[in-house]
Amino acid sequence: MGYQIDFLSVGESNGDAICIRHGDAFSGYTMYVVDGGYGPTGQKIIDHINAYYGAPKFIDHVVLSHADNDHVAGLIKVVEHYDVGTVWMNRPWRFSAEIIGAFHGNFTVDGLTKAIRDAYPLLVQLEDLANKKGIPIRDAFTYTQIGAFTVLAPTRQRYLELIPKFDRTPTSYVTPVKGFLAKIGEAVKQLAHFFETWGSEALEENPSPTSASNESCLVQIADFNGRTALLTADAGPDALHRAADAAYAIGMLAPPTFVQVPHHGSRRNVTPSVLDRWLGTVLPEGSTPRGTAFCCVGANKPDYPRRRVSNAYLRRGYPVFKTDNSWICHYSEMGGRSGMQPIAPLPFYSNYSE
């Protein structure tokens, strides 16, 4: 089965916008938009699909990995423009009755629902638009099937555990301080200098935790006739370990052909053990690559992906390519497109500061 996976530039800052199709001109294509970047990114997605995907009127699947603005905003324009088969997104307010026990007693279920909805205006706008157009909206939890993709994380129960820890949900019993200590730790580490060799890895096994919202991201995998693609959005180490457990249970835990570097290459989102499980252990220097890694990076974010992260992928046989100002494409059995040029992966960095 031929496929194309395109990572689009979303502008100056980091964000995700991914267009995917698989199939052929005879039997037809299945098309996906996974995350939409910022507001202006929506038109970029439409222009890209018109230019390179044959200007279709219909998108089979619009998928939101999680509710952060740099993923949801552009999808509003996409859903407004196209006929869409299904919108896949997890909406935290839908579970108010099940999580109300984690919040202080001054909330009713209706009050908590309203408070959460008020905290996610873009997500509400996307929901309202889909409902207005009669587009089905579906939750996406472990083993949900989205076309060729299987969701590996989060489970429904894990998502419910994370909602009270989201930065935007009301203060709960389980989150007296939201992300403050992690942000302090991150700021302190920015001044450090590192020297790495192929055999010495600076990537931490226990980094400062990423946000609960990031840990709630969809992790998805697809098998295109033996070539696999793993999409990770902004998932952190916990989500990626849980996704590996789910993949193992269905016989899909193996080094993928293609992998997304999570959270734009943040050092808090992957660890050596996570990468060993998903990509395989470190290879001898100069070995043949196992696969390809893509990273969505803003044009004004030269420090991303973090050097220790791209080094860690390269050691395991996954050279990293990043978007910056242009879109990049991974494909098989579908050929290139007019104007495409090869690009170089990131090098191995021996000396750097973070």
N, C-alpha and C positions, 0 to 999 in steps of 0.2 A: 504494500500500500504506500503510495507516494504521499509525502507531507511537506508542509512549509511551516516554520515557526519564526515569526518576525517580531523582534523587540524594537519598539519605536522610541525615539528620543522624546522626552516629555518637557524639555525646556531647561532652564538654568538649574533647577533643583532636582533632587532625586525623586523618583516616582516610577510606577510600573504601567506599561501599556503593551499588550501582547496580542497579535493577530495570528490565528492558526487556521489552516485548512488541510484536509486530507481527502483523497479520492482521486478521480480522474475525470476527464472531459466527457467520457462516454456514460459512466454510471452516475456522475455528479459529484459534487464536493460537499463535505460537512464543514461548516465554518464556525469559528469561535472568536469572541473577543474576551480576553481575560484581563481584567482591570483596565482602567481608563485614564490614569494619570490625573492631571489637573483639568480645570474647565476648558482651557483652549486646546488641550490634547484631544478632546472629542472630535473636533473638526479635522485634526491631523489623522486620526484613525479613519474617518470617513474618506478623506482624500487618498489615503494609502490603499484602502480597500477598492476604491474606484479605479485607481491607477494600476494596481497589481493583481487584483482578484476578480477582474471582469465586471466591476460595477454592479454587483448583485443587489436585489431589493430585500433579500431575506438573510438573516443571520440565525443559525440554529441555536447557538448557546451564547448568552452573555453571562460571564462568571465574575463575581466579585469575591476576591480572596478574603477581605476583611474591610472594616468600615472606616479606615483612615482616609483622610481627604485626598491624599496623593494617589489613591486607587479608585475612589468612587466618583469623583467629580466629573471626569470626562465621559463616564458611562451614561450620564443623563442625556447628553447630546446624541450619543450612539443609539440609545433606545428611542429617543424622539425621532430619529431619522429613519430607522429601519423597521421592517416587520421582523419580529423576534420570536423564535420558537419557545424559549424558556429563559427566564432570568433566574440565576442561581445565586442566592445570597442569604446569609444568616443575619437575622434581625433581632438584636438582644431583647427588645421590649416584648417580643412574642412569648417570652418565658418568665414574665414577671411573677406569675402565680407560683412557679416552682422555685424561684430564688428569693422570694420576699423575706424568708427567714434569715437571710444574710444581712438584712438592712435593719436600721433602727425602727422602732415601733411606731414612728409618726407617719409611716406610709401605709396606705391601702394598696391593693393590687392595681386599681385604676390610677391612683396617684403615682405609683412607681412606674407604671407604663408611660404615663404622660411625661414624667421627669426624664426617662430614658429617651423617649422620642424627641423631646425638646433638645436633648444633647446631641442628636444626630440629624440635623436638618437636611443634609444632602442625601442621606440614606432614606429619609422619609420622602423627599422629593422624587427619588428614583422609584420607590415603592408606589407612590401616588401615580406617577407617569405610567408605570407598567399596568397598574390596575385600570387606569383610564383607557389604555389601549387594548385591554383584555388579554394581556400577556401573562401566562402562568408564572408565579414566583414560587420557587422551591427551596427548602432548606438543603444544605449539603453537609453531610456528616460521613464518617468512615464507612466505606464501601458503597456510597452513593455512586451511581454511574452517570457521568455527564458525557454522552457520546462515547468516544474512544477512551476517555479518561476515567480512572477510578479514584475517588477521593480516599486518601489514606488517613488524614487527620483534619480536624479534631473529631473525636467521638461526640455524640450528643451530650453525654454526661460531662465530658471534659469541658465542653463549651459552657455549660451551665456553671461549672466551678469557676471559670475564668471571668464571667460577666461581672460579678461584684468587684473584681480587681481592675476593671477597665478604668482608665484615667477619666473618662467622661461620665461614668455612672455615678450616682450619688454616693456619698461616703457610707461605707458599710462596716460591719463588725470585723471583716477580714482584711480591710485595707485602711488602717489609720493614717498611713503616709503613703502616697502613691508615686513611686518612681523617684523620689527625691534623693535617696541615698545612692541609687544607681547613677543618677546624673552627676552627683558630686564625684563619684569614683571615675566616671568617664572623663570628666574635665581634668582630674589630676593626671590621668594616664596620657593625656595628649602631649606631654612634654618629654616623654621617654624616647631614648634612642636605641636602635636595635641593630645587631649584626647577626645575620643568619648565613649558614651554609646549607647545602642540600641535606645534610644529616642532622642539623640542629633546627628545631622548630620553635618559633616564638608564640605560635597560636596557643591560647590558654585552654586548659581543660575545664576550668571553673571561672569563666569571665563574669563580670557584673551582669545581672540578669537583664534580658530584654523585656519589653513591656508585655503585659497580659494580652493586650490587643494583638501584638505580633504573634504570641504563642497560640492565638485562636485562628491563625491563618489556615486556609485550605492548602493542603499538600496533595498534589495530584500526580498520577502516573498514567502513561498511555503506552501501549505496545503496538507499534506499526510493523507488523510482520517481522518481529524479532529485533527491531530497533526501538528502543525505549526512550521516552522523554519524561523527565521529572521536573515539575513546576513547584517551587517552594515559596513564592511571594516573600513575605517578611518573617517567615517562621523562625523560631528560635530553637535552641538545642533540645528542649523538652519535646516540642512538637515534632521535630525531626526524628528523635528516638522513638516516639510513639508511632510515627508514620512507618519507620523501619519495622517495628513489631507487626504492624498491620500488613505490610508488604510481605514479610516473612511468612505470615499465616496463610497467604494465598499464593505463595511461590513466586513472588515478584521482587524479592530483595536480592538484587544483583547490580553490579556497576552499570549505570544507564549509558545509553549512547549520547544523550544530551541532558544537561542539568542546568537549572537556573541557580545562580549564586544568590542566596537569600539576603534580603534587606540591603541591597545595593553594595554588598561586600562589607557590612559591619562586622567588627571583630567580636561582637557579643552574640552572634547568631549561629556560629558553627564552632565546633571543638574538634580536636584530633579524633576522639572516639566516634563522634557523629560522622565525620568524613570517612573514617576507616570502615564503618558499617555500610555506608552508601556507595562509596567510590572504590573501596579496596585500600589496602595498606600502601605505604610509600614505596615507589618503584626505584630501581637504580637510576641514577642520573643519566639522561640520554635515551631512556627507554621509549618505545613506541607509545604514543598516547592511547588511553583507553576510550576517550570520548571528548566531548566539547562542552565548555561551560560559557554561558552568557550572563552578563550583569548589566542591569539598567542603572545608568549613572547620569546625573545631571551635568550639563555642559559647564557649570560653574562649580563642580565638585571634584577637583583634581586629586584629592586625597582618597577617593573611592574608586574601586574597592580598596580596602586596607591592604597594605603590602603583605602583611603576614597571612592574610586570607588568600590572596591570589597565589602566593608562594605555596600555601598548603594544597590548593587545588592542583597546581602544576606538579608538585611532588607525586601526587597520586594519579598523574596521567591525564589531567584535564586542563589544558591551556584555556585561559580566561580571555574572552573578548568583551569589550564594553561599548555602550552606545555613544556616549558623549553627544555630539551634535547631529548624528545621523542614525538611521535605522540599520539594523543588522539582521541577517537571515541565516537560519540553519535549515537545510532541506535534504530530501532524499527522493530519488526517482521522480522528480518533478522538474528538474532543470533550473537554470538560473533565469534571471529576468533582465530586461534591457537596462543597461547602465550600471549593473552590479560589478563591483570590483573586489578582489580579495583584500582582506585586512590582516594585520599582524596581531597575534595575541600579546598580552602583557608579558614582559620579560621576568626572569627571576631577579628579585631585588635582594642584594646582600646588605647594603647599608641604607637605613631610612629612619626617620623620626615619626612618631605618632603620639 
